[in-house]
């Protein structure tokens, strides 16, 4: 049995949603184990995620610069060892972290069990049931290090005070704020934009809609929605990640795909409705602490092969737009029922 360490290095380099899913787990961990110090090894861009976690320090990995390749990872290991790490919780378990494991020989180095075979069975149709969540898989690594992490009674930060710059963009009024993040890494994970426009049009009659996204193509689409409908505000490309988190913390509800924005909202304790395409929450990637009925799923009678992929990058012919089988009125009514 390992002696519980007092300083744990936690590795999770990417992607945005996976790093965001770590936050509520760490919040529970430090509340339940306040004597332990945590250093999170991640990318510099993700530092704001951890801004309100006491006893958590972020060490930025420059994987495209000085920490690139085997030599770069060796340099990184030397920098990390100066911090006097007692144990490593590798919550990524990829080639980079496995190389680091070699350089940390002699230090307890526990790794995430990704449940690859279970997920293969899920997408092959061999089984169709809820797998262990990613949040619990993270917690299991800490348990292997000698610490219990109970995720059942989470606490969340208070809504952030908005800066004058954000307020000037959003323009406060009496309406409740609904965040809408219509994009995902793969089109097969997205709600068809023509249907999303119907959702935005309907909800904008009674609520303020704040649109989230990134990249020139997405910004243009969201700008078009903003110009077309009253009470719709696009913040994509206008605010920093820190400001985006401030803004999300003030939402009444977030509507997102199976994507990073869902996990950003959930880690802040915001009610989060997700629309799913060829992926499925059974794979373990549902946003943290959200009721099961907050996940809106395509019609499995019409599309019996769903889920066709864990990440949304694989699907058979005719499955690219399965999310379109979810009617806009279902989305609108679900959000309205939450905001009553």
C-alpha positions in Angstrom: 0.0 0.0 0.0 1.4 3.4 -1.0 2.0 6.0 1.6 -0.4 8.8 0.7 1.8 11.5 -1.0 1.7 15.2 0.1 2.6 16.7 -3.3 1.0 15.2 -6.4 1.8 16.0 -10.0 -1.4 15.7 -12.1 -0.9 15.3 -15.8 -3.6 16.3 -18.3 -2.3 18.2 -21.3 -5.3 18.3 -23.6 -8.0 18.5 -24.9 -10.1 21.4 -23.6 -13.1 19.3 -22.5 -10.9 16.7 -20.8 -9.0 19.3 -18.9 -12.2 21.0 -17.9 -13.5 17.7 -16.6 -10.6 17.5 -14.2 -11.6 20.8 -12.4 -14.6 19.5 -10.4 -12.6 16.4 -9.4 -9.7 18.5 -8.2 -12.2 20.8 -6.4 -13.6 17.8 -4.5 -10.1 16.4 -3.8 -8.7 19.5 -2.2 -11.8 20.1 -0.1 -11.6 16.5 1.2 -7.8 16.4 1.4 -6.7 19.9 2.3 -3.3 18.8 3.4 -2.2 17.8 -0.1 -0.6 20.1 -2.6 -1.4 19.6 -6.3 0.7 20.7 -9.3 -1.2 20.4 -12.6 0.9 19.8 -15.7 -1.1 21.2 -18.6 -0.9 23.7 -21.5 -0.5 27.4 -20.6 -3.8 28.2 -22.4 -5.8 26.1 -19.8 -4.4 28.0 -16.7 -7.6 30.0 -16.2 -9.6 26.8 -15.6 -7.8 26.3 -12.2 -7.8 30.0 -11.1 -10.0 29.6 -8.1 -8.6 26.3 -6.7 -6.5 26.8 -3.6 -3.4 24.7 -3.2 -3.4 24.0 -6.9 -0.5 25.3 -9.0 -0.3 25.0 -12.8 3.0 24.1 -14.5 2.7 25.0 -18.2 4.1 22.4 -20.6 5.5 23.9 -23.8 5.0 20.7 -25.9 5.6 22.6 -29.2 8.7 24.4 -28.0 11.2 23.6 -25.3 9.4 20.5 -24.1 9.0 19.0 -27.6 10.2 15.5 -28.3 12.0 13.0 -26.0 14.8 15.5 -25.2 12.3 18.2 -24.4 10.3 15.8 -22.1 13.6 15.0 -20.3 14.2 18.7 -19.7 10.6 18.9 -18.5 11.1 16.0 -16.1 14.1 17.7 -14.6 12.2 21.0 -14.1 9.3 19.1 -12.4 11.6 17.1 -10.1 12.8 20.4 -8.6 9.3 20.8 -7.2 9.8 17.7 -4.9 6.9 15.7 -6.3 5.9 12.7 -4.2 3.8 10.9 -6.7 2.3 11.4 -10.2 -1.3 11.0 -11.2 -1.2 10.6 -15.0 -4.8 11.5 -16.1 -3.8 11.5 -19.8 -2.0 8.3 -20.4 -0.6 9.0 -23.9 2.8 8.7 -25.5 4.1 11.9 -23.9 3.1 11.0 -20.4 4.5 7.5 -20.8 7.8 8.9 -21.7 7.7 11.1 -18.6 6.9 7.9 -16.6 10.3 6.5 -17.7 12.0 9.7 -16.5 10.2 9.5 -13.1 11.4 6.0 -12.4 11.3 5.4 -8.7 8.4 7.8 -8.1 4.9 6.3 -7.7 3.3 6.9 -11.1 -0.4 6.0 -11.4 -2.2 6.2 -14.7 -5.7 6.6 -16.0 -7.6 3.5 -17.1 -9.4 4.8 -20.2 -11.6 1.7 -20.5 -10.7 1.3 -24.2 -12.2 -2.2 -24.5 -15.4 -1.2 -22.9 -15.7 1.8 -25.2 -15.0 -0.4 -28.2 -17.8 -2.7 -27.1 -20.1 0.2 -26.7 -19.6 1.6 -30.3 -19.7 -1.9 -31.8 -23.1 -2.5 -30.4 -21.9 -5.4 -28.2 -23.1 -3.5 -25.1 -25.3 -0.5 -24.5 -25.1 0.7 -21.0 -23.5 3.5 -19.0 -19.8 3.2 -18.6 -17.8 4.7 -15.8 -17.6 8.5 -16.2 -14.3 10.2 -17.0 -14.7 12.2 -13.8 -14.8 8.9 -11.8 -11.9 7.5 -13.8 -9.9 10.5 -12.7 -11.0 10.0 -9.1 -10.0 6.4 -9.3 -6.3 7.4 -9.9 -6.3 9.5 -6.7 -7.9 6.5 -4.9 -5.0 4.3 -6.1 -2.7 6.9 -4.5 -4.4 6.5 -1.2 -7.1 9.2 -1.2 -10.8 8.9 -1.5 -12.6 11.5 -3.7 -16.3 11.7 -3.2 -18.0 13.4 -6.2 -21.5 13.1 -5.0 -21.9 16.5 -3.2 -20.0 19.0 -5.3 -19.5 22.7 -4.5 -19.0 25.4 -7.2 -17.6 28.9 -7.3 -19.9 31.9 -7.1 -20.7 33.8 -10.3 -17.9 36.1 -11.2 -18.2 39.9 -11.2 -18.3 41.0 -14.8 -15.9 43.6 -16.1 -17.2 46.8 -17.7 -15.8 45.5 -21.0 -17.9 42.4 -20.9 -21.0 44.3 -19.8 -20.6 46.7 -22.6 -20.6 43.8 -25.1 -23.5 41.8 -23.5 -25.6 44.8 -22.3 -27.4 43.7 -19.2 -31.2 43.8 -19.0 -34.0 41.9 -17.2 -33.8 38.8 -19.4 -32.2 35.5 -18.3 -29.0 34.6 -20.1 -28.8 31.4 -22.2 -25.4 30.5 -23.6 -25.4 28.7 -26.9 -22.3 26.9 -28.2 -23.3 25.3 -31.5 -20.0 23.9 -32.7 -17.9 20.8 -32.1 -14.7 19.2 -33.4 -16.6 17.1 -35.9 -19.8 18.0 -37.8 -21.3 14.6 -36.8 -21.4 15.9 -33.2 -23.2 19.1 -34.2 -26.9 20.0 -34.3 -27.6 21.1 -37.9 -27.1 24.9 -38.0 -30.5 25.5 -39.7 -32.2 23.8 -36.8 -30.0 25.6 -34.3 -31.1 28.9 -35.9 -34.7 27.9 -35.2 -33.8 27.3 -31.6 -32.1 30.7 -31.3 -34.9 32.5 -33.0 -37.5 31.0 -30.6 -35.6 31.5 -27.4 -34.5 35.0 -28.3 -38.1 36.2 -28.0 -38.0 35.8 -24.2 -34.3 35.4 -23.3 -30.9 36.9 -24.0 -28.9 34.5 -26.1 -25.1 34.6 -25.8 -23.2 32.8 -28.6 -19.9 31.1 -28.0 -17.4 29.7 -30.6 -14.0 30.3 -32.1 -12.2 30.6 -35.5 -13.0 32.9 -38.4 -15.7 30.6 -40.0 -17.6 30.1 -36.7 -17.4 33.8 -35.8 -18.9 34.7 -39.2 -21.8 32.3 -38.7 -22.5 33.6 -35.2 -22.2 37.2 -36.3 -25.0 36.5 -38.9 -27.2 35.1 -36.1 -26.5 38.2 -34.0 -27.4 40.5 -36.8 -30.6 38.6 -37.7 -32.2 38.3 -34.3 -32.8 40.8 -31.4 -31.5 39.9 -28.0 -28.7 37.8 -29.5 -25.1 38.6 -28.7 -22.0 36.9 -30.2 -18.9 37.0 -27.9 -16.7 34.7 -30.1 -13.4 36.4 -30.8 -14.2 39.3 -28.6 -13.2 38.2 -25.1 -10.3 36.2 -23.4 -10.7 32.8 -21.9 -10.7 34.3 -18.4 -13.5 36.6 -19.5 -15.4 33.8 -21.1 -15.3 31.8 -17.9 -16.6 34.9 -16.0 -19.4 35.2 -18.5 -20.3 31.5 -18.4 -20.5 31.6 -14.6 -23.4 34.2 -15.0 -25.5 32.1 -17.4 -28.8 30.7 -16.4 -28.2 27.7 -18.7 -25.8 26.6 -21.4 -26.8 24.8 -24.5 -23.9 23.0 -26.1 -22.9 20.0 -28.2 -20.7 17.2 -26.8 -17.8 19.6 -26.7 -15.6 21.7 -24.5 -18.1 24.4 -23.8 -20.4 21.9 -22.1 -17.6 21.0 -19.7 -16.6 24.6 -19.0 -20.2 25.4 -18.0 -20.6 22.2 -15.9 -17.3 22.8 -14.0 -18.7 26.2 -13.0 -22.0 24.6 -11.7 -24.1 26.0 -14.6 -27.1 23.9 -15.8 -26.0 22.4 -19.1 -28.1 21.0 -21.8 -26.2 18.9 -24.4 -27.2 17.8 -27.9 -25.6 14.5 -29.0 -24.9 13.2 -32.5 -23.0 10.1 -33.3 -21.4 10.1 -29.8 -23.2 9.1 -26.6 -23.0 10.0 -22.9 -22.7 6.3 -22.1 -19.1 6.5 -23.1 -18.5 8.6 -20.0 -18.1 12.1 -21.4 -21.4 13.7 -20.1 -20.9 17.1 -18.4 -20.3 16.9 -14.7 -23.3 16.7 -12.2 -26.0 17.1 -14.8 -29.3 15.2 -14.7 -29.7 12.5 -17.3 -32.6 14.2 -19.0 -30.3 17.2 -19.7 -28.8 15.1 -22.5 -30.8 15.3 -25.7 -30.2 12.2 -27.9 -31.0 11.2 -31.5 -33.7 8.7 -32.3 -32.0 5.2 -31.9 -35.0 3.6 -33.7 -34.1 5.6 -36.7 -30.4 5.4 -36.1 -29.8 2.1 -34.3 -26.0 2.2 -34.8 -25.5 5.2 -32.5 -23.1 5.6 -30.9 -20.8 5.0 -33.9 -17.7 6.6 -32.3 -16.3 7.7 -29.0 -15.0 11.0 -30.4 -17.3 11.6 -33.3 -14.8 11.0 -36.0 -16.3 7.8 -37.4 -19.8 7.1 -38.7 -21.5 5.1 -41.4 -23.2 6.6 -44.4 -26.4 8.5 -43.5 -25.3 9.2 -39.9 -23.5 12.5 -40.3 -26.6 14.6 -39.2 -28.2 12.2 -36.7 -28.6 15.0 -34.2 -31.1 16.5 -36.7 -33.7 13.9 -35.5 -34.0 16.0 -32.4 -36.7 18.5 -33.1 -36.0 22.2 -32.3 -39.2 22.4 -30.2 -37.8 19.6 -28.0 -34.6 21.7 -27.4 -36.6 24.9 -26.7 -39.1 23.2 -24.4 -36.4 21.5 -22.4 -34.6 24.9 -21.8 -37.8 26.6 -21.0 -38.7 23.9 -18.4 -35.4 24.5 -16.7 -35.8 28.3 -16.6 -39.3 28.3 -15.1 
